[in-house]
């Protein structure tokens, strides 16, 4: 009785009853109630008698009423203070719980931040809800009737803008490109938006410095030679010099005057792609044709995306119907002269174009699901710890119930404590998320444009994290709170909490099974992505990308005709091959694994009839040294030679698949293929490889000498390094600048980066989901360790008696391990089933790996079970080492 009195007095002075009694009276009331209960009086009757003895027979009823208004707020503040004091007394429990929650909340915060940046955040423009992208559907032409084309020749944009003036207050056009820009010294490749002169006005964006483009009638005259630069480029290249306005830069050999600086929050209309400058389409269309090149306009009409701002009062539905009617009378676009518009649809202008949303949505949904799994594992772990802690507070709860506190009040008190823990976990999660954000710039995919995702803790993300913290507190704390407040007052005051042990143990078992199952899902997903990445890295591409640097050189954008371009590339290759840093150099109108679709239907000579022998043949236009430099093995015949020029007979080298399809069982050497109305002799057979993508089936392919088919002025330059590849990039820039300082080396980098780009989803999935999986596994192991430790603690007296009666210690260890094995088995089985579902959902990213890959599922299950059994063995050993005499003396 004395122990109960001391325990409750300490609790009462922190936070006890809500009725109006002073501290001295409360002390005596507590002692009287505890004394009566100890003598066997019913707790309710003991409370009534105690209050009556002190002259307040009705006071005990005040504790049962619901508090509202200021009284409720005071009660909530008191609960919070009491919870904080309790956590201070148990720092180990508080730290473990907060860290567990921080890991779970940080995972969901990071992924939701990416979702917010890609899908939820509005463009920093005026009234973005009134801006719509115009997409046309065609029939009897390209594209098919099921596809909408969002890009058109510039002439078609102008026709569309003129015809839709009654629907849109303004219609603008934009196209993303890479431009050679010379600011100081040699040119560099910058991400540029080629836009109509009314682009900024349509968006409602205002300059940070200077002005935007002067509005021009682009049908009758070219736009003024002006440029607008980004705020970031202004800082990086010009040190935020306000005198930048009026200076000249050269973009694709055109002299342009800088007239303005865009605001810092605006970098274009495509999320993640950061525009460095904006160029007027009127200048880029009409400004730099090569001398004597009138027969083939250098740039023709650039293909642009078209968007417009709806006039006030015009709804998207009405605009879409009106545009469809207007479209029937529009002149056909150049690429669809035989086609007719079927319909025109409007899509909201957002940072994520409609054509890209599908695959990115699937990938982000997969990441969001795995992050949610981590959070659920953390919540299950915390709920298990709160359940265990509740059993040690049984006497406290029984005394509070005996003194008049309602079960609802106790439940609210415990939920307040859990929400505070989740709030601290959210704060820790935000700190962890910030650390992840700091590391994200190193995870940018290798693409030719300037890419950076603005993932940050904006108000939407913070609101999401706050909501997660509150919901987590309720989910994690509700079951333990309800379980703890179901204590029997009489047995609780007498120190007999064992009645709750079975319920607590069973509930914690459910939580642990859930943790193990979700951990299996995460580890299976990580394993599948890792296997896909490994399979992609080990695929035979047919060439050796090691130490090869690739970069594009685009003379299409400069004043070069075919003859001058051919001479330019010949000089550039000679200069590169003479550099000591470069072992060999080559070029090609084709970059491996770039989804290049060059190809056509080819027939054997004399077999052009419908039933003649033909195949689809892809091809790359390369120089004579390409196959040797890329170390593509020759199977038959010879490779391309420097003498295979314009004056030599047309030749080509085919791969094994093409040889087998066209001449099965025969030698193709000396045979002829009619390609592009030119009969070419097969002079060699190269080993098969991958040409467009890693997951393509064996494809018939050919290599054509570029001197015999020089039909473009932009090529990819390849250089194999003798040592450090970074020195090769510098050498390529220097030699290019020596020939023409206005031509930039575009997107220079290792050729292996093309492979890395293709495998970027698998790489990110393996890294991110793998981290989530490891975190989930750690939490699950802590959970199963806690459950078995609690189980052993509850049965220490039983184990001592067993040992006293002659039971072997090995038998006790097997008994405890058996309980853990049951939990592990159920968790692994459930997790494997859920992992199979997740694998099927993400199968489009699993290159060369089945969604039910046996090696992944069996490996993950066996590894997790083994590690979980180790976590089970530690408390099992404790059970086997208990002192029988100590156990027999336990109460």
PAPA-114906 format. One line per 4 residues: number of its first residue (from 1); their letters; for each residue z, x, y of C-alpha. Coordinates in steps of 0.02 Angstrom, whole numbers. Example, Ala and Ser with C-alpha at 12.3 -4.5 7.8 and 13.67 -1.06 7.14 Angstrom:
PAPA-114906
1) as) 390/615/-225  357/684/-53
END
This chain:
PAPA-114906
1) xxxx) 0/0/0  41/142/119  -130/220/86  -217/56/124
5) xxxx) -120/36/285  -163/211/345  -345/187/302  -362/24/394
9) xxxx) -262/79/547  -387/219/573  -530/96/559  -450/-33/672
13) xxxx) -425/85/818  -611/128/813  -678/-48/801  -599/-195/715
17) xxxx) -576/-375/767  -658/-468/908  -513/-584/956  -397/-553/1102
21) xxxx) -249/-455/1033  -179/-291/1093  -173/-132/989  11/-148/941
25) xxxx) -9/-327/881  -166/-277/784  -69/-139/697  66/-258/639
29) xxxx) -61/-390/587  -152/-265/479  6/-210/393  61/-389/361
33) xxxx) -108/-444/290  -119/-291/178  59/-321/115  25/-504/74
37) xxxx) -137/-464/-16  -52/-328/-116  75/-458/-176  -66/-566/-242
41) xxxx) -88/-687/-96  -266/-750/-69  -347/-650/74  -387/-805/178
45) xxxx) -210/-872/158  -139/-699/194  -237/-691/356  -177/-866/408
49) xxxx) 4/-826/368  -1/-661/463  -71/-739/621  51/-882/610
53) xxxx) 196/-761/592  146/-681/758  132/-848/848  -61/-858/846
57) xxxx) -101/-980/706  -278/-1015/771  -326/-840/822  -398/-792/655
61) xxxx) -531/-927/672  -603/-842/825  -674/-704/717  -789/-823/626
65) xxxx) -879/-894/776  -1049/-830/830  -1046/-730/989  -1180/-756/1122
69) xxxx) -1230/-686/1290  -1125/-546/1360  -1004/-558/1215  -1146/-527/1092
73) xxxx) -1207/-376/1191  -1031/-306/1196  -1019/-331/1009  -1184/-241/981
77) xxxx) -1130/-95/1090  -967/-85/993  -1063/-82/829  -1170/59/894
81) xxxx) -1020/161/949  -935/135/782  -1093/185/688  -1113/345/790
85) xxxx) -932/392/760  -954/363/574  -1109/472/568  -1018/611/661
89) xxxx) -887/613/524  -1023/632/391  -1147/755/467  -1222/803/299
93) xxxx) -1268/624/257  -1333/594/434  -1440/752/435  -1517/717/265
97) xxxx) -1556/538/310  -1631/580/480  -1737/720/407  -1801/606/270
101) xxxx) -1848/472/395  -1925/599/514  -2043/658/378  -2098/481/337
105) xxxx) -2115/423/517  -2206/580/574  -2339/553/439  -2377/377/497
109) xxxx) -2369/429/681  -2497/568/659  -2621/460/565  -2598/311/682
113) xxxx) -2628/427/830  -2797/471/755  -2834/286/725  -2785/249/905
117) xxxx) -2898/386/972  -3048/334/866  -3039/146/865  -2908/71/982
121) xxxx) -2916/170/1143  -3035/102/1273  -3158/209/1367  -3094/265/1538
125) xxxx) -3221/159/1631  -3217/3/1738  -3199/-162/1640  -3251/-89/1471
129) xxxx) -3247/-264/1393  -3407/-308/1491  -3508/-160/1424  -3617/-186/1270
133) xxxx) -3737/-79/1169  -3908/-159/1138  -3969/-146/958  -4135/-215/898
137) xxxx) -4183/-275/724  -4365/-263/677  -4476/-346/547  -4639/-284/470
141) xxxx) -4600/-108/524  -4470/29/538  -4324/9/522  -4300/-121/387
145) xxxx) -4250/-299/423  -4072/-262/371  -4045/-116/491  -4017/-116/678
149) xxxx) -4086/29/779  -3976/80/926  -4095/212/997  -4265/192/1078
153) xxxx) -4397/293/1171  -4356/305/1356  -4509/202/1404  -4445/59/1294
157) xxxx) -4276/69/1381  -4358/46/1550  -4456/-105/1487  -4297/-180/1416
161) xxxx) -4197/-147/1575  -4329/-230/1684  -4342/-383/1571  -4154/-413/1560
165) xxxx) -4105/-411/1744  -4046/-591/1735  -3923/-547/1595  -3857/-376/1646
169) xxxx) -3805/-318/1818  -3860/-145/1763  -3934/-65/1607  -3916/122/1574
173) xxxx) -3974/247/1444  -3896/402/1369  -3936/530/1236  -3830/672/1167
177) xxxx) -3912/843/1155  -3877/1029/1158  -3946/1114/1313  -3977/1297/1355
181) xxxx) -3881/1323/1517  -3880/1484/1616  -3734/1499/1733  -3703/1686/1741
185) xxxx) -3794/1816/1636  -3872/1748/1476  -3884/1565/1433  -3759/1473/1326
189) xxxx) -3775/1313/1227  -3679/1168/1305  -3658/988/1253  -3761/884/1373
193) xxxx) -3789/699/1400  -3965/657/1457  -3939/497/1557  -4028/374/1669
197) xxxx) -3991/393/1855  -3884/233/1855  -3775/292/1710  -3614/324/1807
201) xxxx) -3639/170/1917  -3656/59/1763  -3496/129/1689  -3401/115/1853
205) xxxx) -3345/297/1850  -3307/390/2012  -3328/579/2036  -3181/697/2051
209) xxxx) -3285/803/2171  -3452/778/2256  -3561/632/2202  -3661/568/2054
213) xxxx) -3849/552/2036  -3953/473/2172  -4032/313/2105  -4218/340/2076
217) xxxx) -4364/235/2017  -4400/332/1859  -4560/236/1825  -4651/304/1977
221) xxxx) -4568/472/2009  -4456/598/1926  -4271/601/1968  -4205/733/2088
225) xxxx) -4166/898/1998  -3977/874/1996  -3834/899/1873  -3656/837/1854
229) xxxx) -3531/948/1764  -3370/906/1675  -3200/944/1749  -3162/1058/1602
233) xxxx) -3322/1160/1628  -3282/1168/1814  -3113/1245/1774  -3175/1359/1634
237) xxxx) -3331/1431/1714  -3299/1411/1900  -3110/1423/1914  -3104/1250/1998
241) xxxx) -3198/1317/2148  -3232/1170/2268  -3385/1266/2333  -3472/1231/2167
245) xxxx) -3562/1083/2246  -3737/1138/2294  -3745/1287/2175  -3891/1304/2054
249) xxxx) -3887/1313/1865  -4033/1326/1744  -4038/1196/1605  -4180/1221/1481
253) xxxx) -4270/1330/1610  -4255/1197/1746  -4167/1238/1909  -4041/1100/1943
257) xxxx) -3921/1079/2088  -3740/1038/2045  -3700/881/2145  -3536/822/2067
261) xxxx) -3391/847/1949  -3342/707/1830  -3161/646/1826  -3050/739/1701
265) xxxx) -3021/586/1591  -3208/554/1566  -3307/662/1445  -3440/539/1386
269) xxxx) -3455/380/1284  -3431/453/1110  -3253/485/1054  -3221/665/1004
273) xxxx) -3382/733/1079  -3345/817/1245  -3491/822/1364  -3504/981/1468
277) xxxx) -3634/915/1588  -3746/766/1626  -3932/788/1657  -4050/658/1732
281) xxxx) -4175/593/1605  -4310/586/1739  -4303/774/1757  -4292/811/1570
285) xxxx) -4441/698/1533  -4560/757/1667  -4508/928/1722  -4566/1069/1609
289) xxxx) -4724/1049/1508  -4801/1210/1453  -4961/1270/1539  -5114/1201/1450
293) xxxx) -5005/1089/1343  -5064/919/1402  -5129/871/1230  -4954/872/1159
297) xxxx) -4817/831/1282  -4671/948/1251  -4531/821/1255  -4622/653/1264
301) xxxx) -4493/514/1279  -4318/562/1222  -4236/433/1111  -4089/354/1201
305) xxxx) -3949/232/1169  -3958/82/1286  -3807/-12/1353  -3780/-136/1493
309) xxxx) -3647/-223/1596  -3651/-412/1581  -3665/-511/1740  -3512/-616/1788
313) xxxx) -3507/-779/1690  -3628/-720/1554  -3550/-723/1381  -3602/-601/1243
317) xxxx) -3664/-747/1136  -3774/-815/1275  -3837/-641/1317  -3881/-605/1137
321) xxxx) -3982/-765/1120  -4073/-733/1285  -4112/-553/1237  -4185/-607/1070
325) xxxx) -4302/-725/1162  -4349/-590/1287  -4379/-465/1148  -4525/-565/1078
329) xxxx) -4625/-523/1235  -4576/-340/1256  -4708/-206/1227  -4675/-125/1057
333) xxxx) -4585/41/1051  -4690/193/1007  -4612/209/834  -4635/24/795
337) xxxx) -4806/-18/863  -4847/-124/711  -4677/-208/708  -4601/-354/801
341) xxxx) -4423/-383/859  -4329/-496/741  -4170/-508/844  -4065/-414/970
345) xxxx) -3878/-397/948  -3741/-335/1062  -3600/-220/1007  -3454/-176/1121
349) xxxx) -3474/-4/1197  -3333/99/1123  -3296/279/1079  -3342/243/898
353) xxxx) -3521/179/879  -3550/40/754  -3661/150/643  -3518/275/618
357) xxxx) -3375/154/591  -3400/119/406  -3371/289/327  -3242/343/457
361) xxxx) -3146/180/433  -3138/209/245  -3077/388/268  -2946/340/399
365) xxxx) -2889/193/292  -2861/314/148  -2758/429/259  -2661/282/330
369) xxxx) -2621/219/156  -2557/389/101  -2451/405/259  -2380/232/226
373) xxxx) -2337/288/49  -2240/435/120  -2144/318/235  -2106/198/91
377) xxxx) -2042/343/-14  -1931/396/130  -1865/219/153  -1829/202/-33
381) xxxx) -1736/366/-28  -1633/314/123  -1597/144/46  -1534/231/-110
385) xxxx) -1419/344/-9  -1353/195/89  -1318/101/-73  -1219/248/-140
389) xxxx) -1125/267/22  -1084/82/22  -989/97/-141  -873/227/-63
393) xxxx) -836/109/81  -783/-38/-27  -601/-34/28  -652/-27/210
397) xxxx) -765/-178/193  -633/-274/93  -501/-243/226  -618/-296/367
401) xxxx) -660/-455/274  -475/-486/246  -441/-466/431  -568/-600/475
405) xxxx) -736/-513/496  -879/-619/429  -1006/-553/303  -1141/-579/434
409) xxxx) -1043/-469/554  -1027/-330/425  -1211/-344/380  -1257/-327/563
413) xxxx) -1141/-178/580  -1225/-89/435  -1399/-133/496  -1353/-63/667
417) xxxx) -1303/99/584  -1467/107/489  -1572/68/643  -1483/209/736
421) xxxx) -1525/326/593  -1706/268/600  -1709/292/788  -1651/471/766
425) xxxx) -1780/489/627  -1915/424/745  -1865/554/875  -1876/689/743
429) xxxx) -2042/617/683  -2113/627/858  -2062/810/870  -2146/845/702
433) xxxx) -2300/749/757  -2312/854/915  -2309/1011/808  -2451/940/703
437) xxxx) -2551/897/860  -2532/1077/918  -2612/1137/756  -2756/1012/759
441) xxxx) -2880/1113/866  -2899/1229/717  -2958/1085/607  -3115/1039/706
445) xxxx) -3269/1012/596  -3408/1143/616  -3536/1045/720  -3658/1104/854
449) xxxx) -3583/999/995  -3419/1023/1088  -3292/925/985  -3108/891/1019
453) xxxx) -3011/735/976  -2890/675/1108  -2748/636/988  -2589/616/1086
457) xxxx) -2427/518/1101  -2486/384/1221  -2390/221/1253  -2479/132/1110
461) xxxx) -2427/267/986  -2248/272/1052  -2237/82/1038  -2301/95/859
465) xxxx) -2172/228/817  -2033/124/895  -2086/-28/795  -2093/77/637
469) xxxx) -1917/139/671  -1848/-37/693  -1939/-109/543  -1889/42/439
473) xxxx) -1708/16/487  -1713/-164/430  -1809/-128/269  -1702/21/220
477) xxxx) -1536/-55/271  -1548/-239/225  -1526/-225/37  -1383/-97/48
481) xxxx) -1298/-201/183  -1309/-364/86  -1250/-276/-72  -1103/-192/15
485) xxxx) -1039/-353/95  -1034/-446/-72  -876/-351/-117  -731/-450/-189
489) xxxx) -592/-436/-62  -446/-436/-184  -519/-306/-303  -580/-204/-156
493) xxxx) -408/-195/-77  -334/-147/-243  -458/-1/-255  -566/-72/-394
497) xxxx) -748/-61/-334  -821/-42/-506  -883/-217/-506  -1022/-169/-389
501) xxxx) -1072/-11/-481  -1192/-93/-601  -1283/-186/-464  -1293/-32/-354
505) xxxx) -1356/75/-497  -1490/-51/-545  -1552/-69/-367  -1558/119/-343
509) xxxx) -1657/134/-504  -1789/18/-430  -1798/125/-274  -1818/285/-374
513) xxxx) -1955/211/-482  -2045/160/-323  -2027/336/-251  -2094/416/-409
517) xxxx) -2240/295/-420  -2291/324/-240  -2274/511/-263  -2393/503/-410
521) xxxx) -2518/407/-302  -2511/539/-165  -2524/685/-285  -2667/604/-380
525) xxxx) -2761/575/-217  -2730/754/-162  -2785/816/-333  -2946/715/-328
529) xxxx) -2991/781/-155  -2947/958/-207  -3053/944/-363  -3197/877/-259
533) xxxx) -3179/1022/-137  -3174/1148/-279  -3326/1070/-361  -3420/1077/-196
537) xxxx) -3375/1259/-166  -3433/1310/-340  -3599/1217/-340  -3754/1325/-359
541) xxxx) -3845/1306/-193  -3990/1420/-239  -3953/1542/-99  -3819/1666/-49
545) xxxx) -3735/1614/114  -3612/1758/116  -3622/1861/277  -3769/1757/341
549) xxxx) -3762/1698/522  -3872/1552/573  -3916/1492/748  -4051/1382/821
553) xxxx) -4174/1439/954  -4262/1294/1040  -4417/1336/1139  -4469/1152/1142
557) xxxx) -4356/1132/1294  -4438/1276/1388  -4612/1317/1453  -4687/1391/1294
561) xxxx) -4850/1341/1212  -4885/1378/1029  -4959/1550/1056  -4818/1609/1168
565) xxxx) -4686/1534/1052  -4762/1621/900  -4759/1787/992  -4582/1756/1053
569) xxxx) -4514/1729/877  -4607/1880/810  -4529/1991/945  -4357/1916/916
573) xxxx) -4362/1949/728  -4422/2128/758  -4280/2160/881  -4149/2086/764
577) xxxx) -4208/2187/614  -4194/2345/718  -4010/2314/759  -3887/2419/657
581) xxxx) -3770/2268/637  -3904/2168/547  -3966/2204/372  -4107/2077/376
585) xxxx) -4168/1931/480  -4277/1780/451  -4316/1608/520  -4355/1434/458
589) xxxx) -4397/1261/522  -4262/1199/407  -4077/1227/382  -4008/1211/205
593) xxxx) -3889/1067/173  -3929/986/341  -3995/822/268  -4169/875/323
597) xxxx) -4295/747/261  -4458/844/280  -4568/791/136  -4714/684/82
601) xxxx) -4804/614/-68  -4917/748/-144  -5059/728/-267  -5145/852/-378
605) xxxx) -5320/891/-311  -5444/760/-368  -5307/636/-417  -5285/534/-258
609) xxxx) -5314/371/-352  -5166/250/-367  -5140/306/-547  -5159/491/-508
613) xxxx) -5018/616/-537  -4906/629/-382  -4727/668/-338  -4617/667/-184
617) xxxx) -4607/846/-124  -4485/907/7  -4528/1066/99  -4461/1197/217
621) xxxx) -4568/1299/337  -4502/1478/331  -4557/1655/369  -4610/1781/237
625) xxxx) -4438/1863/223  -4337/1703/203  -4323/1695/12  -4282/1880/-2
629) xxxx) -4153/1876/137  -4069/1719/65  -4072/1802/-107  -4158/1655/-188
633) xxxx) -4216/1717/-360  -4400/1704/-405  -4437/1638/-580  -4626/1661/-582
637) xxxx) -4757/1741/-471  -4719/1810/-301  -4632/1758/-142  -4709/1735/29
641) xxxx) -4787/1886/114  -4812/1939/293  -5000/1930/260  -4987/1743/227
645) xxxx) -5038/1705/405  -5166/1593/491  -5313/1692/427  -5255/1695/245
649) xxxx) -5284/1560/114  -5149/1424/122  -5011/1456/-4  -4838/1394/-49
653) xxxx) -4693/1431/-165  -4621/1285/-266  -4457/1268/-359  -4429/1240/-545
657) xxxx) -4411/1052/-531  -4578/1035/-442  -4663/1147/-571  -4591/1045/-715
661) xxxx) -4643/878/-639  -4819/930/-594  -4864/1047/-737  -4742/1021/-881
665) xxxx) -4764/1158/-1011  -4895/1247/-905  -4892/1391/-783  -4907/1327/-604
669) xxxx) -4965/1496/-536  -5139/1478/-465  -5133/1288/-464  -5165/1190/-305
673) xxxx) -5065/1056/-214  -5134/951/-71  -4997/945/60  -5030/877/234
677) xxxx) -5217/866/200  -5219/1051/160  -5245/1117/-16  -5120/1256/-49
681) xxxx) -5113/1376/-193  -4951/1396/-288  -4910/1582/-286  -4730/1578/-349
685) xxxx) -4588/1476/-424  -4412/1494/-354  -4252/1444/-441  -4187/1269/-405
689) xxxx) -4055/1244/-272  -3982/1119/-152  -4087/1078/-1  -4031/922/90
693) xxxx) -3854/896/25  -3736/956/-110  -3737/793/-207  -3925/773/-222
697) xxxx) -4007/764/-392  -4129/903/-442  -4264/891/-309  -4445/949/-304
701) xxxx) -4458/1070/-159  -4580/1194/-83  -4578/1337/43  -4727/1355/164
705) xxxx) -4765/1508/274  -4724/1461/452  -4874/1559/519  -4986/1439/422
709) xxxx) -4896/1284/484  -4829/1324/657  -4804/1145/716  -4643/1160/813
713) xxxx) -4558/1276/937  -4380/1265/876  -4322/1365/727  -4161/1420/645
717) xxxx) -4136/1608/649  -4045/1688/502  -3969/1861/505  -3873/1945/363
721) xxxx) -3733/2055/429  -3700/2231/370  -3515/2211/413  -3421/2094/528
725) xxxx) -3525/1937/559  -3450/1915/734  -3545/2069/793  -3706/1989/732
729) xxxx) -3684/1840/850  -3665/1958/998  -3818/2056/945  -3920/1896/929
733) xxxx) -3866/1840/1103  -3911/2007/1180  -4084/2015/1102  -4122/1836/1148
737) xxxx) -4067/1863/1328  -4178/2017/1338  -4329/1909/1296  -4282/1756/1401
741) xxxx) -4112/1736/1487  -4137/1548/1500  -4145/1520/1312  -3978/1496/1226
745) xxxx) -3924/1535/1050  -3873/1361/991  -3725/1334/875  -3713/1512/807
749) xxxx) -3600/1532/658  -3590/1575/473  -3712/1482/363  -3564/1442/252
753) xxxx) -3508/1330/395  -3645/1209/345  -3562/1196/176  -3392/1178/261
757) xxxx) -3460/1036/367  -3523/943/215  -3356/965/128  -3251/929/283
761) xxxx) -3188/758/220  -3137/836/54  -3054/982/142  -2958/870/261
765) xxxx) -2911/753/120  -2848/896/12  -2746/969/155  -2674/812/235
769) xxxx) -2647/710/77  -2585/866/-11  -2453/891/122  -2406/707/111
773) xxxx) -2397/723/-77  -2281/873/-72  -2168/785/53  -2167/629/-55
777) xxxx) -2128/731/-211  -1984/819/-124  -1912/652/-68  -1934/578/-241
781) xxxx) -1845/725/-322  -1701/706/-200  -1697/521/-244  -1691/545/-432
785) xxxx) -1563/683/-413  -1456/565/-309  -1471/423/-433  -1424/528/-583
789) xxxx) -1283/612/-486  -1215/442/-437  -1232/383/-617  -1138/536/-679
793) xxxx) -1003/515/-546  -973/335/-598  -957/384/-782  -856/545/-768
797) xxxx) -703/461/-845  -811/397/-989  -889/568/-1017  -716/649/-1020
801) xxxx) -657/526/-1152  -814/559/-1256  -781/745/-1248  -597/718/-1294
805) xxxx) -652/616/-1445  -766/757/-1506  -935/720/-1428  -1045/872/-1405
809) xxxx) -1096/932/-1233  -1279/936/-1287  -1266/752/-1332  -1202/710/-1158
813) xxxx) -1343/807/-1076  -1469/714/-1187  -1387/548/-1138  -1407/581/-952
817) xxxx) -1582/655/-973  -1632/500/-1071  -1587/388/-925  -1685/499/-807
821) xxxx) -1833/504/-927  -1844/314/-928  -1852/309/-739  -1981/449/-735
825) xxxx) -2089/366/-868  -2095/199/-779  -2128/281/-611  -2269/390/-677
829) xxxx) -2352/243/-767  -2347/130/-613  -2405/273/-501  -2552/315/-615
833) xxxx) -2613/134/-605  -2599/133/-415  -2682/305/-405  -2831/239/-503
837) xxxx) -2853/100/-374  -2843/224/-229  -2967/340/-316  -3095/201/-330
841) xxxx) -3070/157/-146  -3105/338/-93  -3238/378/-224  -3375/400/-93
845) xxxx) -3284/560/-37  -3256/628/-213  -3407/740/-232  -3441/769/-417
849) xxxx) -3272/701/-472  -3236/535/-557  -3107/419/-480  -3020/421/-651
853) xxxx) -3033/609/-675  -2924/642/-830  -2878/819/-782  -2806/762/-616
857) xxxx) -2710/613/-686  -2639/704/-836  -2600/862/-737  -2510/769/-598
861) xxxx) -2412/659/-719  -2355/804/-827  -2311/915/-679  -2213/779/-589
865) xxxx) -2121/729/-748  -2072/909/-782  -2007/939/-606  -1916/772/-605
869) xxxx) -1831/815/-770  -1769/977/-692  -1693/873/-551  -1613/762/-684
873) xxxx) -1545/909/-782  -1435/974/-640  -1318/822/-636  -1331/809/-826
877) xxxx) -1256/983/-840  -1116/926/-726  -1077/785/-847  -1066/908/-992
881) xxxx) -944/1023/-901  -815/892/-851  -634/930/-898  -577/798/-1025
885) xxxx) -394/808/-969  -443/782/-786  -548/632/-834  -407/555/-935
889) xxx) -290/569/-785  -416/482/-667  -370/311/-600
END
